[in-house]
Amino acid sequence: MAESTCVKCGHTSFEMAEAAISGLRFKRDFLQCGRCGGVVGVIESDNLNARLDAIEERLKVLAGAPDARSSVSRNFTPGPKHTA
């Protein structure tokens, strides 16, 4: 398997660094070379889409939409009752 290398300096170690980008409201995570800091990728630092999806699902559950309940609660089978 090939080893990933920095296109600028050839180093093989990478790191994440949070940074603000001019014109954007939210910070982003830069995937960058651990030696020279050359940026090889940009990722949403707060994963906003996943958070919005979770909020949407919670709102559906609160509104009573039967198909929005989690598969865990839908497939839950109670075990035998214990008496003290």
C-alpha positions in Angstrom: 0.0 0.0 0.0 1.3 3.5 -0.9 2.2 5.9 2.0 0.6 9.3 2.0 3.1 12.2 1.6 2.9 15.9 1.7 2.9 17.4 -1.8 5.1 20.3 -0.5 7.9 18.6 1.5 7.3 14.9 1.2 6.8 14.3 5.0 4.5 11.4 6.0 2.9 12.7 9.2 -0.3 14.9 9.2 -2.3 16.8 11.9 -5.5 18.7 12.3 -5.5 22.4 13.0 -8.6 24.6 13.5 -8.6 27.8 11.5 -10.9 30.6 10.5 -11.5 31.2 6.8 -12.2 34.8 5.6 -15.9 35.1 4.6 -17.2 32.1 6.5 -19.0 32.2 9.8 -17.6 29.0 11.3 -14.1 27.7 11.8 -12.8 24.7 9.8 -10.3 22.0 10.6 -7.4 21.9 8.3 -5.7 18.6 7.6 -2.1 19.6 7.2 1.4 18.3 7.1 2.9 17.8 10.5 6.3 19.3 9.4 5.6 22.2 7.0 1.9 22.9 7.6 1.0 22.5 4.0 -2.8 22.1 3.8 -4.1 18.9 2.1 -7.8 19.1 3.1 -10.4 21.1 4.9 -13.2 19.6 7.1 -16.1 21.2 9.0 -14.7 21.5 12.5 -18.1 21.2 14.2 -19.7 18.6 11.8 -22.7 20.9 11.5 -24.6 18.5 9.1 -24.6 15.6 11.6 -25.8 17.9 14.4 -28.6 19.2 12.2 -29.7 15.7 11.3 -29.8 14.7 15.0 -31.9 17.8 15.8 -34.3 16.9 13.0 -34.7 13.4 14.3 -35.4 14.6 17.8 -38.0 17.0 16.5 -39.7 14.3 14.6 -39.8 12.1 17.7 -41.2 15.0 19.8 -43.9 15.6 17.1 -44.9 12.0 17.3 -43.8 10.8 13.9 -43.9 7.0 14.3 -41.1 6.3 11.7 -38.7 8.7 13.4 -38.2 6.6 16.5 -34.8 5.0 16.8 -34.4 1.3 15.8 -33.4 0.6 19.3 -36.7 1.7 20.8 -38.7 0.2 17.9 -37.1 -3.2 18.3 -37.0 -3.2 22.1 -38.4 -6.4 23.7 -38.8 -6.1 27.5 -37.2 -8.9 29.5 -38.9 -10.8 32.3 -40.1 -8.7 35.2 -38.1 -9.0 38.4 -39.8 -8.9 41.8 -38.0 -7.8 44.9 
